Amino acid sequence: MKTVKLCRRLWAIAVLLASVQPAFALITVSTDDRPVENLGWPLGCEAVANRLGRVAWIEGPAFGGGQCEFLFRCENAAQFNDALKTFAAIVAPRLELVVHDGPEYSVHLEGYQDAQPQARIDWRFTVWKPESWHRLHSNPLNAGLMDTNSWEPVPPPRVAVYIGEGSIVWKDVMVPENVAAIDERAESAPVKPQGGGLLHAQVFDMATGQPVATAQVAVARFNAEKRRWDNALTGRTDERGVVEIGKIPPDNYRIYVRAPGYASRMLGYFNNRRGNRYYEFIGELVHTSALRGVVVDGDGQPMANVAVSSRWQLGINGRTYEPEAPAAATTGPAGRFEIGQVGRGYTVLLGSGPGLYMLNPFELHPVPSDEEIRIVMVRTGAVRGKLTDAEGNALAGETVSIGRPGRPHRGDWGGSVQTKEGGTFEFAKVPPGDYLMTPDPSQIELKPDGPGVVAVKVRPGETAEVKLVRPPAAPK
C-alpha cells in the first residue's frame, strides 16, 4: 500500500486570508488496490470504486473531505462497458457519464508534468458523501467559505471518460439507459471554433434581469513572473448583453466581467489547452456600495493602521460573487474605515495588521449596511520549540501541529509546520488561548492524553516555549 497524506493539517489561506488564520484540511491520495468500503455514498458506489484497473483514488476536498475520485485505466471499450454496467446499478436519482477529449493525465500520478504513460488515465469515477456536501456548501453559518457550489444539490455519481489517444473508442461505448451522457468534446460543441477557442458570454443586471451593455469581458492568462492574471483578449457586450471572443490560443484562462457602476467579478474558468474549445458563460452583476465601520481592540479602544478588506462576497441572490480583487481600506487615527466599491448583497470583512487576530471572522454583513460595523482585533503571541526523539536527538523535516482541544471546527485557529535543522519550529500570530500540540499529524482530534501531545497557553505579546518528543513507533 502507498498512501500520501498531502494536507493533513494545512495552512488554509482560503479561510482567513488576511489574518493568516489556518484551519485543518485533509486530502489523501492512495495508489493501493485494497477494496474500499461504502463511506456514506449512494448504494452500489463501492462496486464501481473497486473495479479492476484502478490506479489511484483521492479523497478531499480540503476543509472536511467527502468527495472521492477513483482513477482507472482499461484495455478497451469492452472493459469500460462492463464498468458502465456496474455504474448503472447504483441506486441514485441521477447518474452521469461525461465525455471529454483525451488524453488525460492525472496530477496525482508520477510523470504528470511530462505526460508520461504511467500518468495517463482512461476514466474516473467521482462520488460525494451527501452529508459532507451539505456541511460544506449548504451551511448558512459558513458564508465566509461559500463558493460557486453553494446551495447547489449534491452532484450525482459521475463517470468521466477521456476519448483520444487512449484505449477507448467512443463509437464502441454502450451507454446504459439510466445513465445521462454529457458530451463535452470539441467535436460535439454547437459551434466549431476556427483559429482557436471561442467564448460566448451574456451579462445581466442581477437586480433587474436586464442585459448590461458595453460591459467588458476579459479572457485572462496567468502571468507567472508577476503572479497575477493579465488580460489576453477582451470584448464588449452589445445591447443584448452578448459578446463573443474568438481565436483564443491554447491555455488555461479566467474569465472576468467589468462594467461602470457594477462590482467586477470572475465568471469562471476556460480550459482551452487543446485550442479548439467553445464555452458559454452567463454572468450577473450587482451595483456597488460603500461600507463604513470602526476597528477596536479587546478593551474597546480604536485601532489605527488596520487593513480591512471585503474578501468574500455574496450577491443579492445569496450566491457567491467572486470579486476580481478585494475591496479594501485602512483605518485612520480614530479606528474608522470606509470601503468603497463593495458589491451589493452580503460580505465577510477581514481585518489584519502586525501581530493582530480578528475575532468573529465569519460575521456576515449586509451591503449596504444601516448599522456601523464594529471589528474587534486582539494581540497575538507565538509558540516556539524543538522536536526530538525519545533519546533526545533533534528531528528535522518532521511535521508538528497545533490546534484547539477536540475535533477542529471551521474557523478554529490551528496549523502545521515542518521542523527546521536542529528540530526547531515556530508558530507566529497565534491568538491567545489554550492549545494542544502534537508531533503526530495523523491526530485529527487533539486530546490531552494523545501520544506526544503537549498543552500550551498562548498570551498576547509573549512567546511560549515548547518541547515535543516523538513517541516511539508502536510494535507491529
Buried (B, 14 or more C-beta within 10 A) or exposed (E): EEEEBBBBBBBBEBBBBBBBBBBBBBBBBBBEEEEBEBBEBBEBBBBBBBBEBBBBBBBBBBBBBBBBBBBBBBEEBEBBBBBBEBBBBBEBEEBBBBBBBBBBBBEBBEEBEEEEEEBBBBBBBBBBBBEBBBBBBBEEEBBBBBBEBBEEEBBBBBBBBBBBEBBBEBEEBEEBEEBEEEEEBBEEBEEEBEEBBBBBBBBBBBBEEEBBBEBBBBBBBBEEEEEEBEEBBBBEBBEEBBBBBBEBBEBEBBBBBBBEEBBBBBBBEBEBEEBBBBBEBEBBBBBBBBBBBBBBBEEEEBBEEBBBBBBBBBBBEBBBBBBBEBBBBBBBEEBBBEBEBBBBBBBBBBBBBEBBBBEEBBBBBBBEBEEEBEBBBBBBBBBEBBBBBEEEEBBEEBBBBBBBBEEBEBBBBBBBBEBBEEBEBEBEBBBBBEBBBBBBBEBEEBEEEBBBBBEBEBEBEBBBEBEBBBBEEEEE
